[in-house]
Amino acid sequence: MRERFRKWLPTPDSLRNSRWLRWMGPVLQHPSLWRFSRKGIALGVALGIFFGLLIPVAQIPASAALAVILRANLPMAVASTLVSNPVTFGPVYYGAYRLGKVVTGERPVTEIEAEQKLAGAHEEPPEVQRKGVRERMAYWLERLRTVGKPLAIGLALIASVSGLTVYFLISGIWILHTRWTRRKRLRGRLDRSDHEP
């Protein structure tokens, strides 16, 4: 199973040479960032999903920076940011906006009003795409202000709940798989000892 993950995940060299992560330099060498442990994998995926859902740009640097600080699995943190992509972006932001409206108690919006507010929310004009991360973040913050508090609250709730759920789900599956593997080995040993003269 680990080999399947490793084939799918970005390699250490590709991450170290990435324009988004190069600035971290030597800290990317720490062995715990590349280890396949229960905590590292669960935390890496949770961080990637959290930042992938929470912010529209700079998801990879944000999840990678926190993965380095918390010693989570870096490839999993980077790869799981892809939960937010052109296919999922619209439904996630629309659902977050609706959830934020319910939580804040604001007047419910019609489908048409919500679609108009979120239309083109995931697209950057070409002049913004050529700018640096700081200018792009400023652009997105301004765009988020137009949709307002409901979207921010909805995204924060969805990202937090999704990240925590994924963390505990992966940890639970990992523990169950480990116990099942140990029991299987123990049964195999007991079977062999019963057949020995």
N, C-alpha and C positions, 0 to 999 in steps of 0.2 A: 504494500500500500504506500509506503514511503517513497518508493521509486516512482510510482505514478505521479505523486505530488511533485517530486523534484523535476520530472520532465515538463510539467505544466507551469511551474513557477519560474520567475526570472532568475538567472544565474547571478552569483555574487559579482562577477565581472561586469555584467550588464547593469547592475544596480550601482556599482561604484563609479561607472562611467556615465551614468544618466545625468542629463543636464539638471534634473530636479534634485538630485542627491549628491552631486559632486562636492558641494560646499561642506558636507559633513566630514569629508576626508578620512583621516585615520580612525575615527570612532566606528566606522563601518567594518573594521577588522575584528571587533570583539566577537569571540566564538559563540556566545549565547544568542547572538542575533541570527545565527544560521542553524542552531540546534533544533531538532525535531522532538520537542518534549510536549507533554500535555499542556502545561501552563503557557509555554511559548507560542504554540500553535493557536490555542484558544484565544489568548490575549491578542495575538497578531491579527487574526480574523476579526475579532471584535473591534479593534481599533480601526482597521480598514473599512469595515461596514459603517462604523460611527461617523468617520470623517467623509466617507463616500456619500452618505446620505445628508450630512449636515451642511457641508459647504460646496458650492458649485465649482470652485477652482482651487488649485493648490492642495488637492486632496492627498496626493502622493507625498509631498514634502511634509505635510502636517502629520499624517499617519506614521511616516518613517521617523520623524523627529521624536514622536512620543514612543514609538517602538524602541528606539535607541535608549531613551531615558528609562523605560520600564523593562528593558531587556526582553522584549517580545520577539517572535520570529519575524524578521524583516521582510523576507519574500512574501509571506502570507499577508502581512500588513499592507504591502504595496499592491499585491494582486487582488485582494478583496475590496479595494476601493472601486473596482470595476463594477460593483453592484449598481453604481450610478452610471448610466450610459445613455446614449440617445434614445434607446428603447424604453428604459425605465424612468427617465428623467421626468417626463410629462406626468405620468400617473402618480409618481411619488410626490411631486410638488403640488399637484392638484389635491391629492389626498391630505397632504400636510396643511394646505391652506384651509381646507374644509374642517379638519380637526382643530386647527387653531381658532377658527371662528366659533366652534362649539365650546372650546375651553374658555375663551375670553368672553363668551356670552354676547358677542356682536351679532348684529342682524344677519341671518342666513342669506347667502347670495344665491342668485339663480345660476344655472349652469352657464348661461351665456355671459353673465358678468364675470364669473370666475375664469372662463376661458379667455375673455378679453384681457383680464389683468395678467394672466400667466402666458399670454401669447408671445412667443419669441423670448421667453425668460431665460432659455438655455443657450441662446445664440449671442456671440460677441461680434460686434462690427469689426471689419478687417483692421481698422486703425487701432483698435484696442488690443487685438491679438498680437500685434507687433510690439506692444509695450511690455514692460517688465512686470514682475509679480505684484509689486506694490500698486502700480497704476491699475492693473487688472482687478485687484482686490477692491480698490476704491470704486471702480466701475460697478462691480457686483454689489457692493454695499449700497450704492445709490439705487441700483435696480431693486434691491430688496426693500428699500424704504418705500418704493412706490406700491408694493404689495402689502407692506406693513407688518405689524406685530403678529397677526394671525399666522402668517407663513413661518416666521422665525420660531414661534412657539410650537407650531405643528412639527416643523423639522427637528427641533430639539427633542421633542417627545418621541418621535418616530426613531431618530438616530439613537437615543439613549436606550429605549426599550429593545430595539433590534440588536444593538451591541451587547447588552446584558444577556438577552435571550440566547444569542449565538455563543457567547462565552460559556454559559452554563450548559447549553446543549452539547457543544463539542467536548467539554470536560466530562459530562455524564456519559456520552458515547465512548469516549476514550477509556474511562474507568470500567465500563461494562465490557468493552472489548478486551481489556487487559485481564479482567477476572475470568472471562470465558476462555481466553487462551491459556491461562494458568490451570484452570480446571481440566481442559482438554489434555494438557501435558501430564497432569497428575493422573488422570484416568489411563493414559497411555502407559505410564510407568507402572501403575497398579496392575494393568492387564498383562504386561510383560512379566512382572514378578509372579503373578498367579500361574503363568504357563511354564515358568522355570521349574525344573525338577528339584 
